[in-house]
Amino acid sequence: MNAAAAVAPAGTLADLAAEGGFTSLAALSPGARGRVVGVGATGTPLSALERRLLELGFVPGEHIEILTEARPGRDPFVVRVGHTTLALRRREAQSVRVQLQHSRSASHYSVSSIAGERVELQHP
């Protein structure tokens, strides 16, 4: 497949951009989780780097998690995509768009039992 033939799926990023709620993978901090929305800009040919990111597993729907970074806000940072762990430079990750996963801590409840012990409940 030549570079001119590789094009980002039409509508994928534009549809989600209208809804909002996604950001660049490069903008995330350690602990952030989400799903890959897409790679590259809608309707434009993919660069060699963008094609390589797709080959590495940054495909729409795949779960991602930022594990750590070398120094706060610096390169490289470590990301888990699916079951693969990779170190990336922020400029390499700029074209990967992700939808953030909301923290489950909002659905974490604390209840006191009759015996006075605290019981933690989580929403499934």
N, C-alpha and C positions, 0 to 999 in steps of 0.2 A: 504494500500500500504506500503510495507516495504522499508527501506532505500536503499537497493540494487536495487529495482525496479525503484525508482525515479531517473531519469537521465535527465540532461539538454538536450534540443532539439539539435539533431545533426546538425551541420552546422551553426546554428544561430550566435553564437559569432565568429566563424572562418571566416564566409563570411564577416561580418562587420569589423573584424579586418584587413582583407585584404584591405578593402576600407578605413579604418581609420575613424577618426571623432567621436569616442566614448571614454568615460572615466568612471571611477568608480564614483558612487554616492558620496562616501566619500570624493572625491577630490574637490567637488563643493563648491562655496561660496554663501552667501545669494544673491538672485536676479537671480541666474542661472535657466534656464528653458531648458527643453528638453523632450525626450521620452525614455521610458525604452526599452532597446534592449534585455536584458535577465538577468537571475540570475544564478550564478554559472559558472563553467568552462565547456566547450563543452565536452560531452562524459564522464563526471565523475559523480558519484552519488551525488545527492543533499544532503547537510547536513540538520539537523532538522531546523536550523535557515533559510537556504535558502528556504526550503519548507514553512516555516512560512511567509517569506517575500512575496512569491507568493500568499499565502492565504490572506495577507493584501492588495494585489492589485498591487504589483510590477510585472505586467505581460507585455510582449512585446507589444509595441504600446501605452501604457498608458502615458499620460502627467504627468510630474513632475515639481515641482518648489521648490527651497530652499527658505524658508520664513525668517528664522533667526537662529542665533546660540547663545549659552549661553555667550561665550566670543569669540572673533575672533579666529577661528581655533580650538575651543574647543567643548567638548561634553556638553550636547546633542545639536543636531541641529534639526530644525523643517522643515519638508518636506511635501508638498501636493502632493499626488499621486491620480490622478483623482479628486474625490470630498471628499477625506479623508485626514485629517491632522494628522500627526504622529510626535512624537519626537523619534529620533534614536541616538544611539552612532555611531561614525564614523566606528568603527571596525565591527558593525553590517551591515553597508551599503557598505562595501568594495566589496562584491561579486555582487552588482547590477551594471550592465553596462548601461550607458545612452548615447544617442546621443544628443549633445547640439543643442539647437534651436538658430539660428542666430538672433541677435537683429534686431528689425524692425527700429531702429533709422537710419540704413543705407538707408532705403527707405522713410525717413521723409524729406520733402522738405519745404523750406521756400521761399515765393514769396512776393514781394512788389506789392501792388495794386496801381492803379492810384491815389487814395486818400492818398497814403503814409502809409496806415496801413499794417501791416504784416499779411499775411494769411498763415496758416499752412496746408499743405496737407500731407496725409499719403497714402501710397500704401496699398491697401486692402489685 
